[in-house]
């Protein structure tokens, strides 16, 4: 319903990888609970976060093939911490507008 900015997408990916070392397809599936994100959208995000030093990759054998896994780095943890702070501020500001209107209408009823 609401578009997801690149920064919010980065924050969400970092949060998922912070929970567990994981692979791209699983990240896409986990993201589906909050946003419509395709693999073609996600993989450039993963590459950018890796290039920026927030994520690192390693391969692990799976059913006779290698699967690329992602893990968060110390830089990624610091970035995620800041994204969480920024998100709370942003959410509070938006809630202040959306919920204020609801409270005014309820008070008028």
N, CA, C and O atoms as a MOPAC input file, in Angstrom:
PM7 MOZYME 1SCF
protein

 N      0.81900 1    -1.18800 1     0.00000 1
 C      0.00000 1     0.00000 1     0.00000 1
 C      0.86800 1     1.25900 1     0.00000 1
 O      0.57800 1     2.20200 1    -0.73700 1
 N      1.91300 1     1.29000 1     0.80300 1
 C      2.80600 1     2.43700 1     0.84900 1
 C      4.13700 1     2.03900 1     0.21500 1
 O      4.62600 1     0.93300 1     0.44500 1
 N      4.72000 1     2.92400 1    -0.57200 1
 C      6.01500 1     2.58400 1    -1.18800 1
 C      7.11100 1     2.48000 1    -0.12900 1
 O      7.07600 1     3.16100 1     0.89600 1
 N      8.07800 1     1.61500 1    -0.40200 1
 C      9.19500 1     1.42400 1     0.51500 1
 C     10.42000 1     2.10700 1    -0.06500 1
 O     10.81000 1     1.84200 1    -1.20200 1
 N     11.01700 1     2.97800 1     0.71400 1
 C     12.21700 1     3.68800 1     0.26500 1
 C     13.41300 1     2.75200 1     0.28100 1
 O     13.38000 1     1.69000 1     0.90200 1
 N     14.45000 1     3.15500 1    -0.39800 1
 C     15.67900 1     2.35700 1    -0.42300 1
 C     16.25100 1     2.20500 1     0.98600 1
 O     16.73500 1     1.13100 1     1.34300 1
 N     16.20000 1     3.26200 1     1.78100 1
 C     16.73400 1     3.20400 1     3.14500 1
 C     15.93800 1     2.22300 1     4.00000 1
 O     16.51800 1     1.46200 1     4.77400 1
 N     14.61800 1     2.23900 1     3.86600 1
 C     13.79400 1     1.31500 1     4.64500 1
 C     14.03100 1    -0.12300 1     4.18600 1
 O     14.05800 1    -1.04000 1     5.00800 1
 N     14.19800 1    -0.32100 1     2.90600 1
 C     14.50100 1    -1.65000 1     2.38800 1
 C     15.83900 1    -2.14500 1     2.92800 1
 O     15.95600 1    -3.30100 1     3.33500 1
 N     16.84300 1    -1.28000 1     2.93300 1
 C     18.14700 1    -1.63400 1     3.51200 1
 C     17.99500 1    -2.03100 1     4.97700 1
 O     18.54800 1    -3.03900 1     5.41700 1
 N     17.24100 1    -1.23200 1     5.72700 1
 C     17.04900 1    -1.49700 1     7.15300 1
 C     16.36200 1    -2.83600 1     7.37400 1
 O     16.74900 1    -3.59400 1     8.26400 1
 N     15.35800 1    -3.12900 1     6.57900 1
 C     14.63000 1    -4.38500 1     6.72700 1
 C     15.51800 1    -5.58200 1     6.39600 1
 O     15.48700 1    -6.59300 1     7.09800 1
 N     16.30900 1    -5.47000 1     5.33000 1
 C     17.21900 1    -6.56400 1     4.95800 1
 C     18.25800 1    -6.77000 1     6.05800 1
 O     18.51700 1    -7.90500 1     6.45900 1
 N     18.85200 1    -5.68400 1     6.54800 1
 C     19.83700 1    -5.81100 1     7.61700 1
 C     19.22400 1    -6.45300 1     8.85600 1
 O     19.87300 1    -7.25700 1     9.52500 1
 N     17.99400 1    -6.10700 1     9.16200 1
 C     17.33000 1    -6.67300 1    10.32800 1
 C     17.11600 1    -8.17700 1    10.16400 1
 O     17.31900 1    -8.94200 1    11.10700 1
 N     16.71000 1    -8.59800 1     8.97300 1
 C     16.51100 1   -10.03300 1     8.73900 1
 C     17.82900 1   -10.79600 1     8.81900 1
 O     17.88500 1   -11.88200 1     9.39800 1
 N     18.88500 1   -10.23600 1     8.24500 1
 C     20.18100 1   -10.91400 1     8.26500 1
 C     20.78300 1   -10.86900 1     9.66700 1
 O     21.55400 1   -11.75600 1    10.03500 1
 N     20.44700 1    -9.85800 1    10.44600 1
 C     20.92000 1    -9.78600 1    11.83100 1
 C     20.33700 1   -10.92700 1    12.66500 1
 O     20.97700 1   -11.40200 1    13.60400 1
 N     19.13700 1   -11.36100 1    12.32800 1
 C     18.48800 1   -12.45600 1    13.05700 1
 C     19.18300 1   -13.78200 1    12.82100 1
 O     19.31400 1   -14.59700 1    13.73500 1
 N     19.63600 1   -13.99900 1    11.56600 1
 C     20.27800 1   -15.25900 1    11.21400 1
 C     21.02900 1   -15.10700 1     9.89900 1
 O     20.64200 1   -14.31300 1     9.04100 1
 N     22.09300 1   -15.86300 1     9.74900 1
 C     22.76700 1   -15.94300 1     8.46300 1
 C     21.79200 1   -16.62100 1     7.51700 1
 O     21.25000 1   -17.67800 1     7.84000 1
 N     21.56500 1   -16.03300 1     6.36500 1
 C     20.51300 1   -16.53200 1     5.49600 1
 C     20.84300 1   -16.26100 1     4.03700 1
 O     21.84200 1   -15.60900 1     3.73500 1
 N     20.02300 1   -16.75000 1     3.14800 1
 C     20.25400 1   -16.63100 1     1.71400 1
 C     19.16100 1   -15.78100 1     1.06700 1
 O     18.11000 1   -15.53800 1     1.66000 1
 N     19.42900 1   -15.33800 1    -0.15200 1
 C     18.56800 1   -14.37100 1    -0.82200 1
 C     17.11600 1   -14.76600 1    -0.95300 1
 O     16.23400 1   -13.96100 1    -0.65300 1
 N     16.84100 1   -15.98100 1    -1.39300 1
 C     15.44900 1   -16.39100 1    -1.58000 1
 C     14.68800 1   -16.35500 1    -0.25800 1
 O     13.53500 1   -15.92500 1    -0.22100 1
 N     15.31200 1   -16.79700 1     0.81300 1
 C     14.64600 1   -16.78000 1     2.12800 1
 C     14.40400 1   -15.34500 1     2.59000 1
 O     13.36700 1   -15.04700 1     3.18200 1
 N     15.35200 1   -14.46500 1     2.32200 1
 C     15.15300 1   -13.05200 1     2.67900 1
 C     13.93700 1   -12.51000 1     1.93700 1
 O     13.10800 1   -11.81300 1     2.52100 1
 N     13.83200 1   -12.82900 1     0.65200 1
 C     12.68000 1   -12.38900 1    -0.13700 1
 C     11.38600 1   -12.91000 1     0.47400 1
 O     10.42200 1   -12.15800 1     0.61900 1
 N     11.35700 1   -14.18200 1     0.82900 1
 C     10.15400 1   -14.77400 1     1.42000 1
 C      9.81100 1   -14.11200 1     2.75800 1
 O      8.64400 1   -13.83800 1     3.03800 1
 N     10.82800 1   -13.85800 1     3.57900 1
 C     10.59300 1   -13.20800 1     4.87300 1
 C     10.08800 1   -11.78000 1     4.69500 1
 O      9.27300 1   -11.30500 1     5.48500 1
 N     10.56100 1   -11.10800 1     3.67700 1
 C     10.14500 1    -9.72000 1     3.41500 1
 C      8.67500 1    -9.66200 1     2.99900 1
 O      7.99700 1    -8.66200 1     3.23300 1
 N      8.19300 1   -10.72900 1     2.38700 1
 C      6.82000 1   -10.74200 1     1.88400 1
 C      5.78500 1   -10.52000 1     2.99100 1
 O      4.65900 1   -10.11600 1     2.70100 1
 N      6.14300 1   -10.77300 1     4.23800 1
 C      5.19600 1   -10.55700 1     5.33000 1
 C      4.92600 1    -9.06700 1     5.56400 1
 O      3.91900 1    -8.70200 1     6.16900 1
 N      5.83100 1    -8.21400 1     5.08300 1
 C      5.66700 1    -6.77700 1     5.31600 1
 C      5.56900 1    -5.95300 1     4.04000 1
 O      5.04700 1    -4.83900 1     4.06100 1
 N      6.06400 1    -6.48600 1     2.93600 1
 C      6.10200 1    -5.70700 1     1.70000 1
 C      6.17900 1    -6.63200 1     0.49700 1
 O      6.65600 1    -7.76400 1     0.58900 1
 N      5.70400 1    -6.13200 1    -0.61800 1
 C      5.81700 1    -6.89000 1    -1.85800 1
 C      7.17000 1    -6.56700 1    -2.46700 1
 O      7.38300 1    -5.47500 1    -2.99400 1
 N      8.08000 1    -7.52700 1    -2.38800 1
 C      9.43800 1    -7.34600 1    -2.89100 1
 C      9.80700 1    -8.57400 1    -3.70800 1
 O      9.66000 1    -9.70700 1    -3.25000 1
 N     10.28400 1    -8.33900 1    -4.91200 1
 C     10.68700 1    -9.44600 1    -5.76600 1
 C     12.18200 1    -9.70800 1    -5.59500 1
 O     12.92500 1    -8.87300 1    -5.08000 1
 N     12.59500 1   -10.88400 1    -6.03900 1
 C     14.02200 1   -11.20200 1    -6.00100 1
 C     14.81400 1   -10.22300 1    -6.84600 1
 O     15.94000 1    -9.86900 1    -6.49500 1
 N     14.23600 1    -9.77900 1    -7.96100 1
 C     14.95100 1    -8.84100 1    -8.83300 1
 C     15.14600 1    -7.48300 1    -8.16900 1
 O     16.04800 1    -6.73600 1    -8.54600 1
 N     14.32200 1    -7.15900 1    -7.19800 1
 C     14.50100 1    -5.93700 1    -6.40700 1
 C     15.50200 1    -6.17300 1    -5.28900 1
 O     16.32400 1    -5.30900 1    -4.98300 1
 N     15.42400 1    -7.34100 1    -4.68700 1
 C     16.22100 1    -7.63300 1    -3.50400 1
 C     17.71000 1    -7.82500 1    -3.78800 1
 O     18.54600 1    -7.32100 1    -3.03700 1
 N     18.05400 1    -8.53800 1    -4.84800 1
 C     19.46000 1    -8.85300 1    -5.08000 1
 C     20.34400 1    -7.62300 1    -5.28300 1
 O     21.47700 1    -7.61700 1    -4.80200 1
 N     19.87900 1    -6.58500 1    -5.97200 1
 C     20.70800 1    -5.36400 1    -6.02300 1
 C     20.91400 1    -4.73100 1    -4.64100 1
 O     21.96700 1    -4.15400 1    -4.36900 1
 N     19.91500 1    -4.84200 1    -3.78100 1
 C     20.04700 1    -4.33500 1    -2.40600 1
 C     21.12200 1    -5.12900 1    -1.66900 1
 O     21.97800 1    -4.54900 1    -1.00200 1
 N     21.07700 1    -6.43600 1    -1.78800 1
 C     22.08000 1    -7.28300 1    -1.14200 1
 C     23.48400 1    -6.96700 1    -1.66100 1
 O     24.43100 1    -6.88500 1    -0.87900 1
 N     23.61800 1    -6.79100 1    -2.97100 1
 C     24.93500 1    -6.46100 1    -3.54600 1
 C     25.42600 1    -5.10400 1    -3.05300 1
 O     26.60500 1    -4.94500 1    -2.73800 1
 N     24.51500 1    -4.11900 1    -2.98400 1
 C     24.90600 1    -2.78700 1    -2.51500 1
 C     25.34700 1    -2.83700 1    -1.04700 1
 O     26.35500 1    -2.23500 1    -0.67800 1
 N     24.58600 1    -3.55700 1    -0.21400 1
 C     24.95300 1    -3.66700 1     1.20300 1
 C     26.28000 1    -4.40000 1     1.37000 1
 O     27.06700 1    -4.08000 1     2.26100 1
 N     26.51700 1    -5.37700 1     0.51400 1
 C     27.79900 1    -6.08300 1     0.55900 1
 C     28.93000 1    -5.16100 1     0.12000 1
 O     29.98000 1    -5.11500 1     0.76100 1
 N     28.71900 1    -4.43000 1    -0.96400 1
 C     29.74300 1    -3.50700 1    -1.47600 1
 C     30.06900 1    -2.43100 1    -0.44800 1
 O     31.21700 1    -2.00500 1    -0.32800 1
 N     29.04600 1    -1.99100 1     0.29700 1
 C     29.24100 1    -0.94900 1     1.31200 1
 C     29.83200 1    -1.49000 1     2.61200 1
 O     30.13000 1    -0.71700 1     3.52200 1
 N     30.00500 1    -2.81000 1     2.70700 1
 C     30.61800 1    -3.39300 1     3.89300 1
 C     29.64700 1    -3.74300 1     5.00500 1
 O     30.07400 1    -4.10600 1     6.10100 1
 N     28.33900 1    -3.64200 1     4.74500 1
 C     27.34900 1    -3.94900 1     5.77300 1
 C     27.05100 1    -5.44500 1     5.85500 1
 O     26.64200 1    -5.95100 1     6.90000 1
 N     27.26000 1    -6.14300 1     4.74200 1
 C     27.04400 1    -7.58400 1     4.68500 1
 C     28.27500 1    -8.24800 1     4.09600 1
 O     29.02900 1    -7.63900 1     3.33700 1
 N     28.46300 1    -9.50800 1     4.46100 1
 C     29.47900 1   -10.32500 1     3.80800 1
 C     28.82500 1   -11.62800 1     3.39800 1
 O     27.79400 1   -12.01800 1     3.94600 1
 N     29.43200 1   -12.30000 1     2.43000 1
 C     28.84600 1   -13.52600 1     1.90700 1
 C     29.77100 1   -14.70900 1     2.14300 1
 O     30.98000 1   -14.56700 1     2.32900 1
 N     29.15500 1   -15.87100 1     2.12700 1
 C     29.90300 1   -17.13000 1     2.14000 1
 C     29.01600 1   -18.17200 1     1.48200 1
 O     27.79300 1   -18.03800 1     1.46800 1
 N     29.62900 1   -19.19700 1     0.94500 1
 C     28.87800 1   -20.27000 1     0.29900 1
 C     28.77700 1   -21.46900 1     1.22400 1
 O     29.69800 1   -21.77900 1     1.98000 1
 N     27.63600 1   -22.13100 1     1.14500 1
 C     27.40000 1   -23.33700 1     1.93200 1
 C     26.73800 1   -24.35800 1     1.00900 1
 O     25.82400 1   -24.02600 1     0.25400 1
 N     27.20500 1   -25.59000 1     1.07700 1
 C     26.63900 1   -26.64700 1     0.24200 1
 C     25.19400 1   -26.91600 1     0.63500 1
 O     24.85600 1   -26.98600 1     1.81700 1
 N     24.34400 1   -27.06500 1    -0.38800 1
 C     22.93900 1   -27.39500 1    -0.17400 1
 C     22.47400 1   -28.26800 1    -1.33500 1
 O     22.42700 1   -27.81200 1    -2.47800 1
 N     22.13700 1   -29.49900 1    -1.05000 1
 C     21.65200 1   -30.44300 1    -2.04500 1
 C     22.59200 1   -30.53400 1    -3.25900 1
 O     22.15100 1   -30.51100 1    -4.40800 1
 N     23.87600 1   -30.63600 1    -2.97600 1
 C     24.85900 1   -30.80900 1    -4.03300 1
 C     25.27400 1   -29.54200 1    -4.75600 1
 O     26.06500 1   -29.59600 1    -5.69800 1
 N     24.75000 1   -28.40300 1    -4.32700 1
 C     25.09600 1   -27.12100 1    -4.94400 1
 C     25.50500 1   -26.14800 1    -3.84800 1
 O     25.21000 1   -26.35600 1    -2.67100 1
 N     26.17400 1   -25.10600 1    -4.24500 1
 C     26.51300 1   -24.05700 1    -3.28500 1
 C     25.40700 1   -23.01900 1    -3.25000 1
 O     24.87600 1   -22.61200 1    -4.28400 1
 N     25.07400 1   -22.60400 1    -2.04900 1
 C     24.08400 1   -21.53900 1    -1.85200 1
 C     24.82000 1   -20.37100 1    -1.20300 1
 O     25.57500 1   -20.56100 1    -0.24900 1
 N     24.60300 1   -19.18400 1    -1.71200 1
 C     25.24700 1   -17.98800 1    -1.17900 1
 C     24.47100 1   -17.47700 1     0.02700 1
 O     23.28200 1   -17.17400 1    -0.06200 1
 N     25.16300 1   -17.38700 1     1.14600 1
 C     24.57800 1   -16.88800 1     2.39300 1
 C     25.12500 1   -15.50200 1     2.70400 1
 O     26.21000 1   -15.12400 1     2.26000 1
 N     24.34800 1   -14.75900 1     3.47600 1
 C     24.72700 1   -13.41300 1     3.88600 1
 C     24.79200 1   -13.36100 1     5.40300 1
 O     23.98100 1   -13.96700 1     6.10200 1
 N     25.78600 1   -12.61600 1     5.89400 1
 C     25.87500 1   -12.36000 1     7.33300 1
 C     26.16000 1   -10.87200 1     7.50600 1
 O     26.80600 1   -10.24200 1     6.66900 1
 N     25.66700 1   -10.33400 1     8.60200 1
 C     25.84300 1    -8.91400 1     8.88000 1
 C     27.23000 1    -8.68500 1     9.47400 1
 O     27.73700 1    -9.52100 1    10.22100 1
 N     27.83300 1    -7.56200 1     9.14400 1
 C     29.14400 1    -7.19300 1     9.66700 1
 C     28.96600 1    -6.21000 1    10.82600 1
 O     27.85300 1    -5.78000 1    11.12600 1
 N     30.08100 1    -5.86500 1    11.46800 1
 C     30.00900 1    -4.85500 1    12.54300 1
 C     29.47600 1    -3.53000 1    11.99900 1
 O     28.68800 1    -2.85500 1    12.66100 1
 N     29.90700 1    -3.16200 1    10.79700 1
 C     29.39100 1    -1.93800 1    10.17300 1
 C     27.88900 1    -2.06100 1     9.94300 1
 O     27.14300 1    -1.11200 1    10.17900 1
 N     27.44800 1    -3.22400 1     9.48300 1
 C     26.02500 1    -3.45100 1     9.26100 1
 C     25.22100 1    -3.34400 1    10.54400 1
 O     24.11500 1    -2.80600 1    10.53800 1
 N     25.75700 1    -3.84500 1    11.63100 1
 C     25.08100 1    -3.74900 1    12.93300 1
 C     24.95000 1    -2.27800 1    13.34200 1
 O     23.90600 1    -1.85700 1    13.84100 1
 N     26.00700 1    -1.51000 1    13.12900 1
 C     25.95900 1    -0.08100 1    13.46000 1
 C     24.94200 1     0.64600 1    12.57200 1
 O     24.19600 1     1.50400 1    13.04500 1
 N     24.92300 1     0.29600 1    11.29100 1
 C     23.94200 1     0.90500 1    10.38000 1
 C     22.52800 1     0.55100 1    10.81500 1
 O     21.64800 1     1.41100 1    10.83300 1
 N     22.30800 1    -0.70700 1    11.16400 1
 C     20.98300 1    -1.14600 1    11.59300 1
 C     20.55300 1    -0.42100 1    12.85700 1
 O     19.39200 1    -0.03100 1    12.98100 1
 N     21.46200 1    -0.23600 1    13.78500 1
 C     21.15100 1     0.49700 1    15.01900 1
 C     20.66000 1     1.90800 1    14.67500 1
 O     19.66500 1     2.37400 1    15.22900 1
 N     21.36200 1     2.58300 1    13.75600 1
 C     20.95800 1     3.93700 1    13.36600 1
 C     19.63100 1     3.93400 1    12.60500 1
 O     18.78900 1     4.80700 1    12.81500 1
 N     19.44700 1     2.95000 1    11.72200 1
 C     18.16400 1     2.84900 1    11.00500 1
 C     17.01600 1     2.68600 1    11.99500 1
 O     15.95100 1     3.27400 1    11.80600 1
 N     17.21600 1     1.89900 1    13.04300 1
 C     16.15700 1     1.69500 1    14.03000 1
 C     15.83400 1     2.98400 1    14.77500 1
 O     14.66700 1     3.27000 1    15.04000 1
 N     16.84900 1     3.75500 1    15.11000 1
 C     16.63600 1     5.05100 1    15.76200 1
 C     15.86300 1     5.97900 1    14.83600 1
 O     14.88300 1     6.60400 1    15.24100 1
 N     16.31700 1     6.06100 1    13.58800 1
 C     15.66200 1     6.93100 1    12.60800 1
 C     14.22100 1     6.49600 1    12.34900 1
 O     13.32700 1     7.33000 1    12.20500 1
 N     14.00100 1     5.16500 1    12.29100 1
 C     12.65300 1     4.65600 1    12.05500 1
 C     11.72300 1     5.04000 1    13.20000 1
 O     10.59200 1     5.46100 1    12.95600 1
 N     12.17000 1     4.90600 1    14.42700 1
 C     11.32400 1     5.26300 1    15.57500 1
 C     10.94100 1     6.74500 1    15.53600 1
 O      9.79400 1     7.09800 1    15.81100 1
 N     11.89200 1     7.60500 1    15.19600 1
 C     11.58800 1     9.03800 1    15.08000 1
 C     10.56200 1     9.28100 1    13.97800 1
 O      9.59000 1    10.01300 1    14.16600 1
 N     10.79400 1     8.65400 1    12.82200 1
 C      9.89500 1     8.82900 1    11.68200 1
 C      8.50000 1     8.30700 1    12.01000 1
 O      7.50100 1     8.96900 1    11.72900 1
 N      8.43700 1     7.12800 1    12.60100 1
 C      7.14800 1     6.52500 1    12.94500 1
 C      6.39300 1     7.40200 1    13.94100 1
 O      5.18000 1     7.57200 1    13.82400 1
 N      7.09600 1     7.95100 1    14.90700 1
 C      6.46100 1     8.82900 1    15.89600 1
 C      5.88600 1    10.07300 1    15.22200 1
 O      4.77900 1    10.50400 1    15.54500 1
 N      6.63800 1    10.64400 1    14.29000 1
 C      6.15600 1    11.83400 1    13.57400 1
 C      4.91400 1    11.52600 1    12.74200 1
 O      3.94400 1    12.28500 1    12.76000 1
 N      4.94800 1    10.40900 1    12.01300 1
 C      3.80000 1    10.03700 1    11.18500 1
 C      2.61000 1     9.69500 1    12.07300 1
 O      1.49100 1    10.13000 1    11.79900 1
 N      2.83500 1     8.92700 1    13.12500 1
 C      1.75400 1     8.59800 1    14.05500 1
 C      1.14800 1     9.85900 1    14.65000 1
 O     -0.06100 1     9.92200 1    14.87600 1
 N      1.98100 1    10.86500 1    14.90600 1
 C      1.49100 1    12.12400 1    15.45900 1
 C      0.48200 1    12.79300 1    14.54800 1
 O     -0.45100 1    13.44700 1    15.01600 1
 N      0.66600 1    12.63100 1    13.26500 1
 C     -0.28200 1    13.21400 1    12.30900 1
 C     -1.49500 1    12.30000 1    12.13300 1
 O     -2.63300 1    12.76100 1    12.22700 1
 N     -1.26800 1    11.03600 1    11.88300 1
 C     -2.37600 1    10.11900 1    11.61300 1
 C     -3.25400 1     9.90400 1    12.82700 1
 O     -4.48000 1     9.92100 1    12.71000 1
 N     -2.66700 1     9.70500 1    13.97100 1
 C     -3.44900 1     9.42500 1    15.17300 1
 C     -4.10400 1    10.67500 1    15.72800 1
 O     -5.16400 1    10.60100 1    16.35000 1
 N     -3.47800 1    11.82700 1    15.50500 1
 C     -4.05600 1    13.08100 1    15.98500 1
 C     -5.40300 1    13.32800 1    15.32400 1
 O     -6.35000 1    13.74400 1    15.99100 1
 N     -5.50000 1    13.08300 1    14.04500 1
 C     -6.75400 1    13.27800 1    13.33400 1
 C     -7.83000 1    12.34100 1    13.86300 1
 O     -8.99100 1    12.73200 1    13.98900 1
 N     -7.45500 1    11.12900 1    14.16800 1
 C     -8.39000 1    10.15200 1    14.70900 1
 C     -8.87400 1    10.61700 1    16.08500 1
 O    -10.06400 1    10.52100 1    16.38600 1
 N     -7.98300 1    11.10900 1    16.90100 1
 C     -8.34400 1    11.55900 1    18.24500 1
 C     -9.28400 1    12.76000 1    18.18300 1
 O    -10.22300 1    12.85600 1    18.97300 1
 N     -9.03100 1    13.67900 1    17.24200 1
 C     -9.88500 1    14.86600 1    17.08500 1
 C    -11.29600 1    14.43000 1    16.69100 1
 O    -12.27500 1    14.92000 1    17.25300 1
 N    -11.40300 1    13.51800 1    15.73300 1
 C    -12.72500 1    13.04800 1    15.29200 1
 C    -13.46300 1    12.33200 1    16.40900 1
 O    -14.67400 1    12.49600 1    16.56300 1
 N    -12.74000 1    11.54000 1    17.18800 1
 C    -13.37000 1    10.82600 1    18.30100 1
 C    -13.85800 1    11.79800 1    19.35700 1
 O    -14.91000 1    11.59300 1    19.96300 1
 N    -13.08400 1    12.86600 1    19.57900 1
 C    -13.47600 1    13.86800 1    20.57600 1
 C    -14.70400 1    14.65600 1    20.12200 1
 O    -15.51000 1    15.08700 1    20.94700 1
 N    -14.84400 1    14.84500 1    18.80200 1
 C    -15.97700 1    15.59100 1    18.26200 1
 C    -17.24900 1    14.75000 1    18.23900 1
 O    -18.34800 1    15.30300 1    18.18900 1
 N    -17.12200 1    13.44600 1    18.27400 1
 C    -18.30200 1    12.56100 1    18.14400 1
 C    -19.13100 1    12.53500 1    19.38800 1
 O    -20.14900 1    11.84500 1    19.43700 1

